[in-house]
Amino acid sequence: MPAPMPTVTLAAFAADSIANGLISRAFAADAALQEPDSLYVEDAEIIANGEPRADAPRIAGIGLDGRVQLGSSRITVTGGFVFGSVEYRWLPNSVGEPASEGRATFVIGRTREGTWRVLHLHSSTPPADVTRPAPPDSSRVAGRN
């Protein structure tokens, strides 16, 4: 007997769609250096690379004159809250300026008026001087030299 298909409620589907829209709009506004205050609750907590941010760009790694490329994302709907995480890349238009990669986590909630707004946003980019370790040497067998 095949496994039952997971069910998705209409409310969860709508919340997921709204969250994806809010997240996309937040990135687009930051890339244009706009203040998208209508996306956030008044006292939203916004942290970028460990520092509070109140003005655009609010998302870590985003600068002037470029565009954002969104990568993989994950959205979880729980009651009146949506938790989202997204990988992104900032692609500057200036030749020679490096692209930067980042990750952001959003907490989105429904206000008393029934609208969905960003309650919390945390984003980070790896430091430029950090090098990733090389993958293990596959030619060596564990226990042998």
N, C-alpha and C positions, 0 to 999 in steps of 0.2 A: 504494500500500500504506500503510495507516495506521501511524502511529508506535506502537512497542510501549508498552504500559502499564508504568509504573514498578512494580517489585515492592517490597513492604514485608515484611520478615521479621516473624515473630510476636514475636521478642525486641525488635525496634525498636518495634513497635506497643505492646508492654507497657511498655517504658521511656518512651515518649512519654506514655502514660496515667498512669504513676506520676509522671512529672515534672509534668504538669499538676495532678495531685492535690496534690503537695507544694507547688507554687507557690500554688495556691488556699488551702491550709491555712495557709501562711505569712502571706498577706495577711489571712485571717480572724482568725488569732491576734493579729496586730498591731492590727487594728481593735478587738479586745476587750481589748487591752493584756495579753495572756497571754504567758507564756514558753514557746514551743513547742520546747523543747530537743530533743525527740525527732525533730524534722525536720532538725536540723543535726548535723554531726560535732562532736566536742568542741572542736576548734581551728578551726572555720569562721571565715573572714575575712568580716566584715560591714562594709561601708562605705556610709554614707548622706551624701550631699552632701559628700563628701571627708573625712568624719570616721568613725573606727571606732565601732561601736555594739555593745554587749553586751546591753542590756536592751530590752524592748519600749517604744515601737515601734522596730523595727529598720529599717523601710523609711521612706525620706525622704518628708516631706509628710503623714504619717499622724499624727493627733492624737487627742484625747479626743472621745467622743460623736459618732460619725458612721459612715459606711460606705464601703467601697471598691467602686469600679466598675471591673472589669477590661476593658481594651480589646483591641486587636489583640495577638497574640502569635506568636512563632515558636519552634519547638522543633526542635533538631537532635540526632539520636542518632548517636554515634560510639563504637563498642565499648562500654566500660564507663562512658562519660560521656554526659551529656545537657547541652546548652547551650540555655538558654532566655532569651528577652527578651520583656518584656511592657510595654505602655503601661497606665497606670492613672490613676484619678482619685479623690481623697479628697473625699467629700461630707459636710461637717459638718452636724449636726442643728441647730446654733444659727443662728437667723435673722441675716443680716447678715455672717456669717463666710464668707469666700470659699472656693470649692473650689480644690483645687490639683491640678495634673497632674504626672505623673512617669513615669519609665522605670526599669525594673529589669532587671538581667541576672543570671541564676542559672547556676552550674556545679554540677551534681548528679553524684555518683559512687556506685558500688556499693561497699559496705564489704566487708571480708573475710567477714563473716557473711552477705553476700548481700543486705542491705537497701540501699535507695537513700536517700541523705542529701544535704542541701545542703552543698557544700564552700565555696562562695563566693557572696556576694550583694553586688551593687553597685546602689545606687539613687540617683536624683537628681531634683530638681525645679528648674525654672528660677527664678532669683531674682525676687522679686515686683516689683522696680523695673525690670526689663528689658522694654522695649517692642519688639515685633517690627517690622521695617521694613515700610513700606507696599509693596504690590505695584507693579510698574512700571506706568507710565501707558501703557495700550494705545493711546491716541490718538496717541502720538508714533511716528513711523516711524524706524527706525535710519538715521542719517546725515542726518536733516532736523531742523530746529528748529521 
